[in-house]
Amino acid sequence: MATSAALAGAVVAGAFAARSVLTRQAALARLRIGKPLGESALEADRVWRPKLAGAPLELLVLGDSIAAGLGAQRPKDVLGARLSKGLADFLHRPVRLRTVAVVGAESKDLADQLDRLPPDYRADAAVIIVGGNDVTHRTPVSQAAGDLEAAVRRLGDAGASVVVGTCPDLGALRPVPQPLRALGAQASRQLAHAQAAAARRAGARVVSLRRAVGAMFIENPDDMFSVDRFHPSALGYRRTADALLPEIVAALAQGVRTRG
């Protein structure tokens, strides 16, 4: 009994020590990263490629700071703008971008983002990128995935073709010290896996951002990250858009077949 009690005490003490280390590392990471970009992304909502023929396709972008495009230095480099230009070029028609993504948003905030849309607004395609803040705020995986699934279903019920970019690999964030970075990597992968399952259940197409672009951010951090070393640069957003675009096109085609 005494040995068991001593072992239990050692485990508890070790857990408190580990938590203390992680708390200090989280504070250090926040200090290193700071907020050199502020808390607002550039405004890029407009009709892109307006000279093309036809009525604009309506593209909606929801989620967090990556979805909002924080880190891009020019409106045309914001993720939504990259997606709009790529879609317009592929479909040979204009694309009207509407962004409701918010810097710092978690999955629970997707419902509020949808609530802010005008009652008569109807998106043809919607892209959701969210999850990083759920990890850093330690939101239960099931709760975050459930909030995402609800948003996808709501969009699908309104007639939108939905693509979800799952939580990026937080292990790519060099300013975050070890072992906190490794724990972030593990947590982000767990959430991404749950997001993928939830999004597919609700009818969305899924892009694993960790698999699609994660290695690029790890191998070329100076080029892929912006000045805060946390959010993507113009090149980072370009590569992310390149990964998402084929699935958006496929989702739109699938939607046409379904409605037909």
C-alpha positions as CSV (number, residue, x, y, z in Angstrom):
1,M,0.0,0.0,0.0
2,A,2.8,2.4,0.9
3,T,4.6,1.7,-2.3
4,S,1.4,2.3,-4.3
5,A,0.7,5.5,-2.5
6,A,4.3,6.7,-3.1
7,L,4.0,5.8,-6.8
8,A,0.7,7.7,-7.0
9,G,2.2,10.7,-5.3
10,A,5.1,10.7,-7.7
11,V,2.8,10.5,-10.7
12,V,0.7,13.4,-9.4
13,A,3.9,15.5,-8.6
14,G,5.2,14.7,-12.1
15,A,1.9,15.8,-13.7
16,F,2.0,19.1,-11.8
17,A,5.6,19.6,-12.8
18,A,4.8,18.9,-16.5
19,R,1.9,21.2,-16.4
20,S,4.0,24.0,-14.9
21,V,6.6,23.5,-17.7
22,L,4.0,23.6,-20.4
23,T,2.4,26.7,-18.9
24,R,5.8,28.5,-19.0
25,Q,6.5,27.3,-22.5
26,A,3.1,28.6,-23.7
27,A,3.8,32.0,-22.2
28,L,7.2,32.0,-23.9
29,A,5.6,31.1,-27.2
30,R,3.1,33.9,-26.9
31,L,6.0,36.3,-26.2
32,R,8.0,35.1,-29.2
33,I,5.1,35.3,-31.6
34,G,3.5,38.5,-30.3
35,K,1.0,40.3,-32.6
36,P,3.1,42.0,-35.3
37,L,0.2,41.6,-37.7
38,G,-2.5,42.9,-35.5
39,E,-5.8,41.1,-35.2
40,S,-7.5,42.0,-38.5
41,A,-6.9,40.6,-41.9
42,L,-6.9,42.6,-45.1
43,E,-10.3,43.2,-46.8
44,A,-10.5,41.2,-50.0
45,D,-14.3,40.8,-50.5
46,R,-15.2,41.8,-54.0
47,V,-15.9,40.3,-57.4
48,W,-12.7,38.8,-58.7
49,R,-12.1,38.5,-62.5
50,P,-15.1,40.8,-63.1
51,K,-14.5,41.0,-66.9
52,L,-15.2,37.3,-67.3
53,A,-18.7,36.4,-68.7
54,G,-21.6,35.2,-66.6
55,A,-23.0,35.8,-63.2
56,P,-20.5,35.7,-60.4
57,L,-20.2,32.4,-58.4
58,E,-20.7,33.1,-54.7
59,L,-17.8,31.9,-52.6
60,L,-18.0,32.0,-48.8
61,V,-15.0,31.6,-46.5
62,L,-15.5,30.8,-42.8
63,G,-13.2,30.0,-39.9
64,D,-10.2,31.5,-38.2
65,S,-7.2,33.7,-39.0
66,I,-6.0,31.4,-41.7
67,A,-9.4,31.5,-43.4
68,A,-9.4,35.3,-43.0
69,G,-6.0,35.6,-44.5
70,L,-4.0,37.2,-41.6
71,G,-0.4,37.5,-42.7
72,A,-1.0,38.4,-46.3
73,Q,0.4,41.9,-47.2
74,R,-1.8,42.5,-50.2
75,P,-5.5,41.8,-50.6
76,K,-4.9,39.6,-53.7
77,D,-2.8,37.3,-51.5
78,V,-5.5,36.6,-48.9
79,L,-6.6,33.0,-49.0
80,G,-10.1,33.9,-50.1
81,A,-8.7,36.0,-53.0
82,R,-6.4,33.3,-54.1
83,L,-9.3,30.8,-54.1
84,S,-11.5,33.3,-56.0
85,K,-9.0,34.0,-58.7
86,G,-8.2,30.3,-59.1
87,L,-11.9,29.3,-59.3
88,A,-12.6,32.2,-61.8
89,D,-9.8,31.1,-64.0
90,F,-10.9,27.5,-64.0
91,L,-14.6,28.1,-64.4
92,H,-14.2,31.1,-66.8
93,R,-16.7,33.2,-64.8
94,P,-16.4,35.9,-62.1
95,V,-16.3,34.9,-58.4
96,R,-17.7,37.1,-55.6
97,L,-15.9,36.5,-52.4
98,R,-17.6,37.0,-49.0
99,T,-15.4,36.4,-45.9
100,V,-17.0,35.9,-42.5
101,A,-13.9,34.2,-41.0
102,V,-12.6,36.0,-37.8
103,V,-9.1,36.1,-36.4
104,G,-9.1,34.0,-33.2
105,A,-12.2,32.1,-34.0
106,E,-12.9,28.6,-32.7
107,S,-15.2,26.0,-34.1
108,K,-18.0,27.1,-31.8
109,D,-17.9,30.5,-33.5
110,L,-18.9,29.1,-36.9
111,A,-22.6,29.4,-36.0
112,D,-22.2,33.1,-35.2
113,Q,-20.4,33.7,-38.5
114,L,-23.3,32.1,-40.4
115,D,-25.8,34.1,-38.4
116,R,-24.1,37.3,-39.6
117,L,-24.9,36.6,-43.2
118,P,-27.9,38.4,-44.8
119,P,-31.0,36.3,-44.8
120,D,-31.2,36.2,-48.6
121,Y,-27.5,35.3,-49.1
122,R,-26.8,31.9,-50.8
123,A,-23.3,30.6,-51.3
124,D,-22.5,28.3,-54.2
125,A,-19.4,27.1,-52.5
126,A,-18.1,27.5,-48.9
127,V,-14.7,26.8,-47.5
128,I,-14.0,26.3,-43.8
129,I,-10.6,26.3,-42.1
130,V,-10.7,26.2,-38.3
131,G,-9.2,24.2,-35.4
132,G,-5.9,25.8,-34.4
133,N,-7.6,27.9,-31.7
134,D,-9.6,24.9,-30.5
135,V,-6.2,23.2,-29.8
136,T,-4.6,26.1,-28.0
137,H,-7.8,26.7,-26.0
138,R,-8.0,22.9,-25.3
139,T,-11.5,22.6,-26.6
140,P,-12.6,18.9,-26.4
141,V,-12.2,17.3,-29.7
142,S,-15.7,15.9,-29.9
143,Q,-17.1,19.4,-29.2
144,A,-15.0,21.1,-31.8
145,A,-15.8,18.4,-34.4
146,G,-19.5,18.6,-33.5
147,D,-19.6,22.4,-34.0
148,L,-17.9,21.9,-37.4
149,E,-20.3,19.2,-38.5
150,A,-23.3,21.4,-37.6
151,A,-21.9,24.3,-39.7
152,V,-21.3,22.0,-42.7
153,R,-24.9,20.6,-42.4
154,R,-26.3,24.1,-42.2
155,L,-24.4,25.2,-45.3
156,G,-25.3,22.1,-47.2
157,D,-29.0,22.5,-46.3
158,A,-28.8,26.0,-47.8
159,G,-27.4,24.6,-51.1
160,A,-23.7,25.3,-50.7
161,S,-21.0,22.9,-51.8
162,V,-18.6,22.7,-48.8
163,V,-14.9,22.0,-48.5
164,V,-13.2,21.7,-45.1
165,G,-9.5,22.3,-44.7
166,T,-8.6,20.4,-41.5
167,C,-6.6,21.7,-38.6
168,P,-3.0,22.5,-39.7
169,D,-0.1,20.8,-38.1
170,L,0.9,22.9,-35.1
171,G,4.2,21.0,-35.0
172,A,5.4,23.3,-37.8
173,L,5.5,26.3,-35.5
174,R,9.2,26.8,-34.7
175,P,8.6,29.6,-32.1
176,V,6.8,27.1,-29.9
177,P,9.4,25.3,-27.8
178,Q,9.5,21.5,-27.1
179,P,7.8,19.6,-25.7
180,L,4.9,21.9,-26.2
181,R,5.3,21.8,-29.9
182,A,5.2,18.0,-30.0
183,L,2.0,18.1,-27.9
184,G,0.5,20.6,-30.2
185,A,1.3,18.5,-33.2
186,Q,-0.3,15.5,-31.6
187,A,-3.4,17.4,-30.6
188,S,-3.8,19.1,-34.0
189,R,-3.6,15.7,-35.7
190,Q,-6.2,14.2,-33.4
191,L,-8.5,17.1,-34.1
192,A,-7.9,17.0,-37.8
193,H,-8.8,13.3,-37.9
194,A,-12.1,14.0,-36.0
195,Q,-12.8,17.0,-38.3
196,A,-12.4,14.9,-41.4
197,A,-14.9,12.3,-40.2
198,A,-17.4,14.9,-39.0
199,A,-17.2,16.9,-42.3
200,R,-17.6,13.9,-44.4
201,R,-20.6,12.8,-42.4
202,A,-22.2,16.1,-43.1
203,G,-21.5,15.9,-46.9
204,A,-18.3,18.1,-47.2
205,R,-15.2,17.3,-49.1
206,V,-12.1,17.3,-47.0
207,V,-8.5,18.5,-47.5
208,S,-5.9,17.5,-44.9
209,L,-3.8,20.6,-44.7
210,R,-1.1,18.7,-42.7
211,R,-0.7,16.3,-45.6
212,A,-1.1,18.7,-48.4
213,V,1.1,21.6,-47.3
214,G,2.5,20.7,-43.8
215,A,5.9,19.5,-45.1
216,M,6.3,22.8,-47.0
217,F,5.9,24.8,-43.9
218,I,8.3,22.6,-41.9
219,E,11.0,22.5,-44.6
220,N,10.7,26.2,-45.8
221,P,9.5,28.2,-42.8
222,D,11.2,31.5,-43.9
223,D,9.2,31.5,-47.2
224,M,6.0,29.9,-46.0
225,F,5.4,31.9,-42.8
226,S,4.7,35.6,-42.5
227,V,6.7,37.9,-40.2
228,D,5.1,36.5,-37.0
229,R,6.3,32.9,-37.9
230,F,2.8,31.7,-37.1
231,H,0.5,32.7,-40.0
232,P,1.1,31.9,-43.6
233,S,2.9,34.3,-46.0
234,A,1.7,35.1,-49.5
235,L,3.4,32.0,-50.7
236,G,1.9,30.0,-47.8
237,Y,-1.5,31.1,-48.8
238,R,-0.8,30.4,-52.4
239,R,0.2,26.8,-51.6
240,T,-2.8,26.4,-49.3
241,A,-5.2,27.6,-52.0
242,D,-3.6,25.3,-54.6
243,A,-4.4,22.4,-52.3
244,L,-8.0,23.5,-51.7
245,L,-9.0,24.4,-55.3
246,P,-9.3,21.0,-56.8
247,E,-11.7,19.9,-54.0
248,I,-13.8,23.1,-54.4
249,V,-14.2,22.4,-58.1
250,A,-15.0,18.7,-57.4
251,A,-17.6,19.8,-54.7
252,L,-19.3,22.2,-57.2
253,A,-19.4,19.5,-59.8
254,Q,-20.8,17.0,-57.3
255,G,-23.4,19.6,-56.3
256,V,-24.5,20.1,-59.9
257,R,-24.9,16.4,-60.4
258,T,-26.9,16.0,-57.2
259,R,-29.2,18.9,-58.0
260,G,-29.6,17.6,-61.6
